[in-house]
Amino acid sequence: MRHHDDMSRFDKRQYPRRRVNLTAVVAPSAPATAVIDLSEGGAALEWNLPADIAIGATVRLRFLLAGEQSIEIDGRIVRIAEGRAGVEFLSAQQNLVRQLLAEARSSD
């Protein structure tokens, strides 16, 4: 049992995260929320989302970019803790994720 506890402390992220200055809308009725960090695998958001969005929920994130542009990416809520939500991007969206990373990079 102790071995399992030690293993849970390791960072399980497959992709490195980087801080970004972006906003995203998670549900049509939800207010825009800050994106804390971003990677090819997912994002961390400030948690000010509707109470009916829970761990395991599939969501569509609309990342708001410069010039009123946006990119929509589907994801799944994998973590809610300490005022943050962790979202894992669903597979088969790598081109959209790379485009988002490029846009976020150019706005730094």
Rosetta blueprint (number, residue, H / E / L):
1 M L
2 R H
3 H H
4 H H
5 D H
6 D H
7 M H
8 S H
9 R L
10 F L
11 D L
12 K L
13 R L
14 Q L
15 Y L
16 P L
17 R L
18 R E
19 R E
20 V E
21 N E
22 L E
23 T E
24 A E
25 V E
26 V L
27 A L
28 P L
29 S L
30 A L
31 P L
32 A L
33 T E
34 A E
35 V E
36 I E
37 D E
38 L E
39 S L
40 E L
41 G L
42 G E
43 A E
44 A E
45 L E
46 E E
47 W L
48 N L
49 L L
50 P L
51 A L
52 D L
53 I L
54 A L
55 I L
56 G L
57 A L
58 T E
59 V E
60 R E
61 L E
62 R E
63 F E
64 L E
65 L L
66 A H
67 G H
68 E H
69 Q L
70 S E
71 I E
72 E E
73 I E
74 D E
75 G E
76 R E
77 I E
78 V E
79 R E
80 I E
81 A E
82 E L
83 G L
84 R E
85 A E
86 G E
87 V E
88 E E
89 F E
90 L L
91 S L
92 A L
93 Q L
94 Q H
95 N H
96 L H
97 V H
98 R H
99 Q H
100 L H
101 L H
102 A H
103 E H
104 A H
105 R H
106 S H
107 S L
108 D L
